[in-house]
Amino acid sequence: MDNDTSVFLLLEFSKIWELQMMYVVLFLILYLMTITGNLLIISAVVFDHHLHTPMYFFLMNLAMQDIGSVSVIIPKAIFNCLMNIRYISYSGCVAQILLYVFFLGSDIPLLTVMAYDRYVAICNPLQYEKIMNKKACTKMIGSVWIVSLFLAILHTTMTFLTHFCSNIINQFYCEVPQLLKLACSDSYGTESGIMLFGTILSLGCFFFSTGTYVQILSAVLRIPSVQGGRKAFSTCLPHLTVFSIFMFTGAFAYLRPTSESPSHLDFIITMMYSIIPPLLNPLIYGMRNKDIKAALTRLLSLELCLFKDT
């Protein structure tokens, strides 16, 4: 099976059953926390008309992206650990890369759109409804998903155009850099160009968002109150922290030379950009928000009333 490229052999966490179960528990806890937090946000936005605004529309799309990105990789890793197997089919690997790059590639553009929305709301409030109208918001979100799909198709096509000399992937899911290391021909140059293009786009989004938050911070600090400063830091700093962690760990993982053997550093870096941001996004962008909390309280009260009536 080691030379059979109709299947790929993923990273084996441990040969010891107890350690495998430890990884299962870890992944399951992180996955359930991520899914629960993001589903709560989606439910609040969908069922509460008070949240039918551009800000929460973008937040709902971010929650959908977070659910998609973790659902592509974590359930398969948990299943393999439980069944004590490590393989994924060729078509499964293709689908995993396509969907994962699609969801992962939409994260930074979505955060950028959200930063722009907050910039208009705080720095240009009188023009907010005119600028962030329904048509404009739909175009923004549509552009994000279309560009992400285009990049996903491009990455997937370029990755699987080559033949593979081995099928052993030193990662717990199908990852583009790890697959390119298995290529018989030197296709790394072309794919690296695509990665570099994606990195440049991400850097552009990052610097745009950073500049946007600097202007937001400046505008809020001009409010003559101590609460204004606290609000600015509590709003901007956590967003930029998660944004920075995701972007720099992702760029480091995708652009640096791949190691010949799996290491704890590779695993930590992968966790930092693939699982931690989807886990933290609901807490930073949603659960700290008073409107989201109020909407969830109303939704829970309605569910309890319906349950009592039945």
N, C-alpha and C positions, 0 to 999 in steps of 0.2 A: 504493500500500500504506500510505502514511502516514495515510490516513483510514479504512482498512479495520479496523474493530474486531473482525473475526472472528479476527484475529491481533494480537499485540503485538510491538513492536520493542524488544528489550532493549538495554542499554548496549553500545556498541561500544568495546572497550578501546583499540584503535588501528587505524588504517588501514595501518600498516606491518606486514608479515607477520612480520618478526623479533621485533617487540615482542609481537605476538599469541602467538607461540610461547613467548616468555618467560613470559607469563601462563599459558599451558597448563602449562608445566613447574612453575611456582609452585603452581598449583591442584592439579596431579597429585601433587606431593610432599606437600603438606599433607593431601590426601585419603587417600593411601596410608598416611601416618603415623597419621592418625586412625583409619582402619579397622583397621589392624594392631594398634594398641594396645588398642582396645576389643574386638576379636575375641579377643585373647589373654586378656583378663580374663573374657570370657564362657566361653571354653573351659575356663579354670582352674576357674571356679565350677561349671560343669555337670559336668565329669568328675572332680573331686576331692571326695570325700565329706567331707573335713575342712572344706571351705568351705561346707557346706550349713547356714549360720547366717543369721540376719536381716541382719547387717551386709553379708555378701557377696551375699545375695539382692537387697538394695537397690542394691548396687554393680553387679550384673549388669543391673538395669533401667536404671540410669544409662548404662551402656555401650550398651545397645540404643537408648536415646534419642539418644545422641551419634551413633551410626551413622545413625540415621534422619534426623536434622536435616541432616547434611552431604550425605547421599545424595540428598536432595530437590533441592538447588540446585547442587552442584558438578559432577556429571556433565553436566548440561545446559549449563553454562557452558563446560566443556572441549569438548564436542561442537560447540557453536556456533563456538568459536574455530578448531577444526580444520577445520570445513567452511566457514569464512569466511561464516557467516550470523549473524543476530541475532534471529530471530523465534521466538516460541512461540505455539502455538494458544490460542484462547480457553479451551477445555476443559482444555488443559495448564496454563494459568495458574491456573484455578480449583483444579485438583488440587494444584498446587504450593503455593498459599497455604493450602489446607486441611491438607495434610500437614505443611507447615513450621510453621504456627502450632500444630498439634497436638503436634509433637515439641518445639518451642521452649517452648511453654507448660508442658510437664511438667518442665522442667529445674529451676527454682527449687523447686517443691513436692518433687521428689525429693531435692534437696540438703537441704531442711528436714527431711524424714523421716529422712534419714541423720544429720543433726545431733541429732535427738531420740533416735535409737537409741544414738548415742555418749554422750549425756547420761545415759540410763538405765543404760548399761553401766558408766560411770565413777562417777556420783554416787549411783546406787541399785543396786549390783550384786546384792544379795541378792534383789531383786524382779525382776531382769532377765528370767528365763525366764517368770515369771508375766505380766509386762506385755507383753513382745515375743514372745508365742506365735505359732504358725503362723497362727491365725485372725486375730489382730490385724494381723499383717504383710500378709496377703492383703487385708484391708479397706483398709489404708493405701495399698497400691499400686493397688488397684482404684479407690479414690477419686481418686488422682492422675491416672490415665489417663482416667477418666470426666469429671472437671472439665476436663481439657485438651481432650478431644474436644468437649465442650459449647462452650468458648470458641472453638475452631477453627471449628465450624459457625456460631457467632454472627458471628465476624469475617468469614468467607467470604460468608455470606448478605448481611450488611449492605454489604459491599464491592461485590458484583455485582448488587445490586438496582437500582443506578443505571445510566444510559447514559453512555458515554464519548465525549467530543468529540475525543479524540486517542488514538493507540495507541502513542505513544513513551514508554517507561519509562526513566527515568534511573537504572537499577540493573541489575546483571547477573542478577537474578532477579525474579520478580513479588513486589513488596513492597507491603503495604497502604497506607502513606502516599503512595507514588509513584502508585499507582492512583487514590487519592482525589483527587489533584491533577488527574487527567484527567477527573474527573466533570463532566458538563454541569450537573447540579443541585447544590445545596448540601447534600450528605449528610455533610459533614465533621463537623458538630456531633454527629450521632447516633453516628458511628463513633468520634469523639473521646471520647464518653462511655464507650463500651465499652473503649477503650484506657485511659482514666483508671481505670475499674473494675479492669482487669487490673493496672495499675500499683499501685493501692492494695493489691490482694492480694499482689503481689510484695513491696511494702514491708513488709507484715505478716509475710510469710515471712522477709524479710531481718532484721527486728528480732528476730523470734522466734529465728532461728538465731544471731544475734549474741549475744543474751542467753544462749542455750544454751551457746555456746562460752566465754563469760565465766565461766559457772559451772563448765564443764569445766576451764578454765584455773585457776580458783581451787582446785578440788579437787585437781588434779595438783600445783600449787605447794605444797600442804600436805604433800606427800610429802617427807620430810626427806632429799633427795638432790639433787645438781646435775643428775643425769640426768632427774629429774622435771620440772624447769623446761625443759630442752631438749626433752623429749618433748612438753610442752604447746605450746611455740611451734612445733615442727615439725609438730604435728598440727593446730592451730587456724589459725595465720596463713596458710598456703597456701590452705586451704579458703576462708577469708573473702576472700582476695585475688581468687581466681577468681570467687567468688560476686559480689563487688562490681563487678568489671570487667564481667561479663555483665549484671548488673542495670542499672547506671548507663549503660552504653553503649547497651543496648537501649532504656531509657526515653528517653534523649537522642535516639536515632534515630527513635523512634515518636511522641514528643510534640512535638518541635520543628517549626517550620514547614519544609516541604520547599523546597529550593532550586530555582530555575528551570533551572539547568544542572548537570550532574554536576561534582563536584569531588574532589580527592584526599582531602579531609577526610571526605566521605561514604563513600568507598571504605574508608578506614582504620577508621572507626567500624563499618561493616558487618562488616569482617573481625574486629574486636574482639569483637563479640557473636555472630557466626554461626559462625565457624570456630575461633578461638583457644580458647574454653572446651572444645569437644569434643576438641580436640587435647591440652589440658593435663590434663583430667580423669583419663585413664588414668595419667598420670605422677604426679599428686598423690594420687589415691585408690587406685591399684592398684600401680604398679611400685615404689613406695617401701615397699610393705607386704611384710614378711617371709613371711607366709603365702602371698601370691600368688606371690612368687618361688619358694618351695618347691614349690608346686603346679605351676607351669610347668616347673620342673626335673624333677619326677616325670613329668609328661606328656611332656616331650621325651625322657626316658630310656626311657619305655614305647614311644614311637614308634620310637626307634632300635632297640630290641630287636626289635620287630615287623618292622622293615625288614630287619634282619640275618637273621631267621628265614626270611623269604621269599626 
